[in-house]
Amino acid sequence: MNMMSRPYGGTCAMRGCQPKKYFIAASEVIELVLKMRKIRVNRGDMAGWPSSKRIGQTHAAYKVIIDEQSHHILGAHLLGHNAEEAINIFAMAMRFQLTNDDLKQMLWAYPTYVSDLST
Protein backbone atom coordinates (compact mmCIF):
# COMPACT_ATOMS: atom_id res chain seq x y z
CA MET A 1 0.00 0.00 0.00
CA ASN A 2 1.36 3.38 -0.87
CA MET A 3 1.46 5.53 2.23
CA MET A 4 1.46 8.72 0.17
CA SER A 5 -1.62 10.90 -0.15
CA ARG A 6 -2.61 9.54 -3.57
CA PRO A 7 -5.58 7.17 -3.84
CA TYR A 8 -3.71 4.65 -6.02
CA GLY A 9 -0.14 3.55 -5.61
CA GLY A 10 2.25 0.88 -4.45
CA THR A 11 5.35 -0.02 -2.53
CA CYS A 12 8.95 -0.15 -3.69
CA ALA A 13 8.32 2.53 -6.31
CA MET A 14 11.31 4.55 -5.14
CA ARG A 15 13.56 1.68 -4.04
CA GLY A 16 13.54 -0.54 -7.12
CA CYS A 17 12.59 -3.79 -5.37
CA GLN A 18 12.54 -6.98 -7.45
CA PRO A 19 10.05 -8.50 -7.82
CA LYS A 20 7.78 -5.48 -7.67
CA LYS A 21 4.74 -5.54 -5.43
CA TYR A 22 1.81 -3.15 -5.69
CA PHE A 23 -1.66 -2.98 -4.30
CA ILE A 24 -4.47 -0.48 -4.45
CA ALA A 25 -7.44 0.23 -2.22
CA ALA A 26 -6.33 -2.12 0.57
CA SER A 27 -7.77 0.03 3.35
CA GLU A 28 -10.97 0.62 1.39
CA VAL A 29 -11.48 -3.12 0.95
CA ILE A 30 -11.00 -3.68 4.68
CA GLU A 31 -13.66 -1.06 5.30
CA LEU A 32 -16.04 -2.82 2.88
CA VAL A 33 -15.48 -6.14 4.61
CA LEU A 34 -16.21 -4.54 7.95
CA LYS A 35 -19.47 -3.24 6.46
CA MET A 36 -20.23 -6.83 5.40
CA ARG A 37 -20.27 -6.14 1.68
CA LYS A 38 -20.10 -9.43 -0.21
CA ILE A 39 -16.81 -9.72 -2.03
CA ARG A 40 -14.98 -12.38 -4.00
CA VAL A 41 -11.21 -12.68 -3.99
CA ASN A 42 -9.50 -14.09 -7.08
CA ARG A 43 -5.90 -15.03 -6.35
CA GLY A 44 -3.23 -17.13 -7.92
CA ASP A 45 0.32 -17.78 -8.95
CA MET A 46 1.49 -15.94 -12.08
CA ALA A 47 4.88 -17.68 -12.35
CA GLY A 48 3.44 -19.89 -15.11
CA TRP A 49 2.00 -17.00 -17.11
CA PRO A 50 3.65 -16.21 -20.47
CA SER A 51 5.20 -12.91 -19.36
CA SER A 52 6.74 -14.55 -16.28
CA LYS A 53 8.01 -17.57 -18.21
CA ARG A 54 9.54 -15.33 -20.86
CA ILE A 55 11.92 -13.74 -18.34
CA GLY A 56 12.35 -16.76 -16.06
CA GLN A 57 10.47 -15.21 -13.15
CA THR A 58 9.75 -17.83 -10.50
CA HIS A 59 7.84 -15.66 -7.99
CA ALA A 60 4.73 -13.79 -9.14
CA ALA A 61 1.23 -13.62 -7.73
CA TYR A 62 -2.01 -11.69 -7.92
CA LYS A 63 -5.08 -11.03 -5.82
CA VAL A 64 -8.08 -9.15 -7.18
CA ILE A 65 -10.98 -8.16 -4.91
CA ILE A 66 -14.35 -8.08 -6.70
CA ASP A 67 -17.83 -7.00 -5.58
CA GLU A 68 -20.10 -10.06 -5.74
CA GLN A 69 -23.18 -8.12 -6.88
CA SER A 70 -21.82 -5.62 -9.40
CA HIS A 71 -18.64 -7.53 -10.35
CA HIS A 72 -16.70 -4.25 -10.10
CA ILE A 73 -13.04 -4.46 -9.16
CA LEU A 74 -12.55 -3.08 -5.64
CA GLY A 75 -8.82 -3.62 -5.20
CA ALA A 76 -5.80 -5.53 -6.46
CA HIS A 77 -2.47 -6.82 -5.21
CA LEU A 78 0.29 -7.71 -7.68
CA LEU A 79 3.71 -9.20 -7.07
CA GLY A 80 6.09 -9.59 -9.96
CA HIS A 81 8.06 -8.00 -12.74
CA ASN A 82 6.28 -4.92 -14.12
CA ALA A 83 3.63 -4.89 -11.39
CA GLU A 84 4.07 -1.12 -11.42
CA GLU A 85 2.80 -1.13 -15.01
CA ALA A 86 -0.12 -3.50 -14.54
CA ILE A 87 -1.46 -1.94 -11.33
CA ASN A 88 -2.45 1.11 -13.38
CA ILE A 89 -4.92 -1.04 -15.31
CA PHE A 90 -6.61 -2.02 -12.06
CA ALA A 91 -6.63 1.59 -10.88
CA MET A 92 -8.36 2.53 -14.14
CA ALA A 93 -10.85 -0.32 -13.73
CA MET A 94 -11.71 0.88 -10.25
CA ARG A 95 -12.03 4.50 -11.32
CA PHE A 96 -14.37 3.69 -14.22
CA GLN A 97 -16.17 0.81 -12.47
CA LEU A 98 -15.05 -1.87 -14.89
CA THR A 99 -15.53 -5.55 -14.16
CA ASN A 100 -13.00 -8.35 -14.38
CA ASP A 101 -14.83 -9.55 -17.52
CA ASP A 102 -14.36 -6.09 -19.06
CA LEU A 103 -10.60 -6.43 -18.58
CA LYS A 104 -10.54 -9.96 -20.00
CA GLN A 105 -12.29 -8.80 -23.17
CA MET A 106 -9.70 -6.10 -23.91
CA LEU A 107 -7.09 -6.68 -26.56
CA TRP A 108 -3.75 -5.78 -24.92
CA ALA A 109 -0.41 -5.19 -26.60
CA TYR A 110 1.71 -8.36 -26.65
CA PRO A 111 4.13 -9.29 -25.24
CA THR A 112 3.46 -7.26 -22.11
CA TYR A 113 2.74 -8.09 -18.50
CA VAL A 114 -0.79 -6.71 -18.97
CA SER A 115 -1.47 -8.97 -21.97
CA ASP A 116 -1.71 -11.87 -19.52
CA LEU A 117 -4.94 -10.39 -18.13
CA SER A 118 -6.92 -11.87 -20.98
CA THR A 119 -5.69 -15.41 -20.33
C-alpha positions in Angstrom: 0.0 0.0 0.0 1.4 3.4 -0.9 1.5 5.5 2.2 1.5 8.7 0.2 -1.6 10.9 -0.2 -2.6 9.5 -3.6 -5.6 7.2 -3.8 -3.7 4.6 -6.0 -0.1 3.5 -5.6 2.2 0.9 -4.4 5.3 0.0 -2.5 8.9 -0.1 -3.7 8.3 2.5 -6.3 11.3 4.6 -5.1 13.6 1.7 -4.0 13.5 -0.5 -7.1 12.6 -3.8 -5.4 12.5 -7.0 -7.5 10.1 -8.5 -7.8 7.8 -5.5 -7.7 4.7 -5.5 -5.4 1.8 -3.2 -5.7 -1.7 -3.0 -4.3 -4.5 -0.5 -4.5 -7.4 0.2 -2.2 -6.3 -2.1 0.6 -7.8 0.0 3.4 -11.0 0.6 1.4 -11.5 -3.1 0.9 -11.0 -3.7 4.7 -13.7 -1.1 5.3 -16.0 -2.8 2.9 -15.5 -6.1 4.6 -16.2 -4.5 7.9 -19.5 -3.2 6.5 -20.2 -6.8 5.4 -20.3 -6.1 1.7 -20.1 -9.4 -0.2 -16.8 -9.7 -2.0 -15.0 -12.4 -4.0 -11.2 -12.7 -4.0 -9.5 -14.1 -7.1 -5.9 -15.0 -6.3 -3.2 -17.1 -7.9 0.3 -17.8 -8.9 1.5 -15.9 -12.1 4.9 -17.7 -12.4 3.4 -19.9 -15.1 2.0 -17.0 -17.1 3.6 -16.2 -20.5 5.2 -12.9 -19.4 6.7 -14.6 -16.3 8.0 -17.6 -18.2 9.5 -15.3 -20.9 11.9 -13.7 -18.3 12.3 -16.8 -16.1 10.5 -15.2 -13.1 9.7 -17.8 -10.5 7.8 -15.7 -8.0 4.7 -13.8 -9.1 1.2 -13.6 -7.7 -2.0 -11.7 -7.9 -5.1 -11.0 -5.8 -8.1 -9.1 -7.2 -11.0 -8.2 -4.9 -14.4 -8.1 -6.7 -17.8 -7.0 -5.6 -20.1 -10.1 -5.7 -23.2 -8.1 -6.9 -21.8 -5.6 -9.4 -18.6 -7.5 -10.3 -16.7 -4.2 -10.1 -13.0 -4.5 -9.2 -12.5 -3.1 -5.6 -8.8 -3.6 -5.2 -5.8 -5.5 -6.5 -2.5 -6.8 -5.2 0.3 -7.7 -7.7 3.7 -9.2 -7.1 6.1 -9.6 -10.0 8.1 -8.0 -12.7 6.3 -4.9 -14.1 3.6 -4.9 -11.4 4.1 -1.1 -11.4 2.8 -1.1 -15.0 -0.1 -3.5 -14.5 -1.5 -1.9 -11.3 -2.4 1.1 -13.4 -4.9 -1.0 -15.3 -6.6 -2.0 -12.1 -6.6 1.6 -10.9 -8.4 2.5 -14.1 -10.8 -0.3 -13.7 -11.7 0.9 -10.2 -12.0 4.5 -11.3 -14.4 3.7 -14.2 -16.2 0.8 -12.5 -15.0 -1.9 -14.9 -15.5 -5.6 -14.2 -13.0 -8.3 -14.4 -14.8 -9.6 -17.5 -14.4 -6.1 -19.1 -10.6 -6.4 -18.6 -10.5 -10.0 -20.0 -12.3 -8.8 -23.2 -9.7 -6.1 -23.9 -7.1 -6.7 -26.6 -3.8 -5.8 -24.9 -0.4 -5.2 -26.6 1.7 -8.4 -26.7 4.1 -9.3 -25.2 3.5 -7.3 -22.1 2.7 -8.1 -18.5 -0.8 -6.7 -19.0 -1.5 -9.0 -22.0 -1.7 -11.9 -19.5 -4.9 -10.4 -18.1 -6.9 -11.9 -21.0 -5.7 -15.4 -20.3 
